[in-house]
Amino acid sequence: MCLKQGQPDEALELHREALKGFIALEDEQGATRTYNNMGYLLRRKNDQKAALEAYAQVETILATSASPDELVGSRISLARAFLDLGEVDRARDHAIKAFESTSETEEAMLHARAQAVLGRFYAKMKDTELALHHYSSAVEALTQGGDVLATVEISILLGEVHEDGGRVEEATEQYRQALVIAEANDLRMQIGELLSKLGGVTPDKQRRMEYLQRALTVFRELGAKSRMRDVQGQVHAAVMNR
C-alpha cells in the first residue's frame, strides 16, 4: 500500500520490521519473500547495490535451507529480478533449478512460472527456439490453470520473441489474442501495453495510429505518464512514416 501511495521508504521500513519477525521465527519462506520485496523496492529507488545485497540474502537462505524445494516461488522471483538487473549467469542458475525442481511435481502453475522465467532467459540470450518453446508451454499451462493475468503477460513476451525474430504476422496474432483476453477481463494496463505493441507491428499506417491513440487513452485514464510519453514517441514515428 505504501508503495502504491508513493512511499517507498515507509514500505521498506515495514518490510525490515517484518523481516525481524520472520528471522526470529526461522520462517524461511517469509524471509525470502520479504528480501525479494525489499530488493524490488530498492530497485525502484535506483539503489542497485542495496538491491543486490537483499537478493544475496535470498541466495544464502536458498543455499543453506534444508528444504529448498519449498522455496521455489522465491527462487523464481529471484531469477526474474536477476534478469532485470543484468545478472544473467545468476539468473540462469536459479531459473534452471526452479524448472528442474518443479518438473516432477503436481504444481503445474509453479512449473509454468518457472518455464516463463527460463523462456525470458533464453530470449535475452537470443536463443529464439528455446525461448518460444518455454513461453508457449507456459502460456498453455497458465491458460488451462485459469491464471489470466500471467497468461496475458507471458503472451506479450511471446509476441516480443516473434517480433525480435522478424515474424511480424505471428507477433501480431499473439498480441491480438492476448488483447481479447485482456479486454474480456478488464486488465487495463495490459490492454494499453498490447495496443501499443500492435501499434508498433501493424503495417497499415491508419490502423497503427488507431491502436496508438487507443493506447494513449488507456494510459491517460490510468495516469501512467511514462507510458504515455513512450506511446507519444510511437505516434510521432508513425506520423513521420517510420
N, C-alpha and C positions, 0 to 999 in steps of 0.2 A: 504493500500500500504506500509506504514512504517513497519508494522508487517511482511509482506512478504519479505521485504528487510532486516529483522533482526534488526529493530529499534523500539523495544517495548517502550522505554522511550519517543521517539518522538510521537509515536502513542498515548500514554497515555496523553501527553500534549495536543495534538489536541482534544482528547475526553473531557478533562477538559474545554477547551475553548468552545467547542460546548455545553457542559452541562450548562455553564453560560447563553448562549442564550436561551436554552430550559426552564430553570428555570425562566428567565426574562419574557418569553412569556407564562408561565404557561402551557407549552406543556408537558403533562404527558406522551404521547407516546414517544416523543423524549427523555425525561429524563430517562424513564425506560429502553429504548433500549440502551441509552448511558451508564447508570450504569451497565447494563448486559455486555456490551462490555468491560468496564473497569475492571469488575470482571474477565473476561476471560484473559485479558492482564496481570493482576496482578497474576493470577494463573500461567501463562506462566513464570513469573518472580519468581515463587515459594514463593510469598508473600501471603500465605493463609489468614492471619489475615486481611490484607487490602482488599483482595478479598471479604471476608465475610462482611466487613463493607460496601462495594459497594453494595453487594446483599441485605444487610439490608435496604439500602435506597430504593431499589425496593420494598421490602416488605412494607415499610412505605407508599409509594405512593399508592400501591395496597389497603392497609387497609383504607386509608383516601379518596380515589378517589370517586367522585360522580357517575362515570361511569366505574366501574372495569371491566365489560364485554368487554369494548373496548380495554382493555389492556391484553387480554387473551394471545396474542402472547408472550408478555413479561413474563407472568406468566409461560407459558410452558418452555421458555428458562431458567427461574429461577429454576423451578423444576429439569430440566436436570442438571443444574450447582450444585444444592444441592446434587444430586445423586453422581456426580463426587467427591464432597468434603466429602461424607460420612454423610451428614446431612439428614439422612433418614426420620426422622419424619417431618421435614420442607418440604422435597421433596414430601412426601406423601400428605400433606395438599394441596399444590399447584397443584399437579397432579390431585387430585380428584376434586378440584374446577374447574380446566380447563376442565376436562372431563365433568362435570355436566353442566357448563355454555355453552358448545358447543353442547350438546346433542340435544337441541331443535332448533338449528339454521340451516341455509342453508349453513353454512361454512363447507362443508364436508371435505375439506383438512385440515382445522384448527382442526376439531374434530379428524381426523386421526393422526395428530401430537400429540394431547393430549392423544390419545389411545396408541401411541408408547411410550410416557414417562411413562404412567401408566403401560404398559407392562414391561418396564425396571425396574420399582419399584418392581413389583411382582417377576421378575426374581431375583433381589437382595435378596428378602425375601424367595427365594427358593419355591415360590408357582408356580410350573410349569404350572398347568392347567390354571390359570388366566393369566399368562404371555403369554402362547400360544394363548389364546383367544384374548387378546388385540393386540398382534403383528399381528396375522393373519388378524384381522379385519382392522388394519391399512394398511397392505400391499395391501389388496384387494381394499380399498378406494383410496390409492395413485396410484395404477396401473390404476384404472379407470380414475383418475384425471390427469394422464399423468406426474406425478412428478417422473421421472426416478431415479434421484439420491437418493431421500428419499426412494423410493421403494427398491433399492438395499441395502442401508444402514440398513434398518429395516429387510430386508430379512436375512442379516448377523446376526443380533441379534436373529432373529427367529431360525436360524440354530444353534446358540450357545445354546439356550434353549434346543433344541432337543439333542444336543451333551452332555450337562450337565446332561440330564436325561437318558443318555445311549442309546438313539435312533439314532445309528450311520447311519443307512440307510436313515432315514428321514433327518438327518442333511446333509448328502452327497447330497441328491436330492435337498434340499433347496439351498445349495451352488452352485450346478451346474446350477440350474435355474437362480439364480442371476448372475452367471458368463456370461451366454448367453446374458442377458440384458446389463450387464456392457460392454461386448465386442462390442455389437451392437451399443453402444452409446459412445465408446472410453473413458470410465471412468477409467483412468489409475491407480489411487491409489486404487480404489475399485477392479479392476482386480487383482492387486498384493495381496490385502488382501484376496480375495476369493481363489486365487491359494494357498496361504499359509494355509488357512483353509482346503482346500481339501488335501493338503499335510499332514495335521495333522490327518485326519479321514480315508483316503483311506487305506484299509487293505493291498493291494498289494504293496510290497516294491518298485518295479521298477516304478509303476505308481506314487507312493508317491514322489519318487525322481524327476520324470519328472515335477510334479506340483511345487515342491520346487525350482527346477532350473529355471523354468519359472518365478516364483515369484521373485527370486533373480535378474533376468534380468530386470524385470519391475521396481523394486525398485532402481536398479543401474541407469537405464535411468532417473528416477525421482530425483536422488540424495538423496533418503530417507535413510540415513546412519543407523539410529537407527533401522529401519525396516529390513534393510539388515542384521544387526547383529543378530536380532531375528530369521530370517529365516536361517541364517548360523547355529544357535544353533539347529534348527529343522533338518537341513541336517545332522549335527553331530549325533543327536539322531537316525535318520533313518539309518545312516551308522552302528551305533552300535546296530541296530536292536531293538530299544526300542520303 
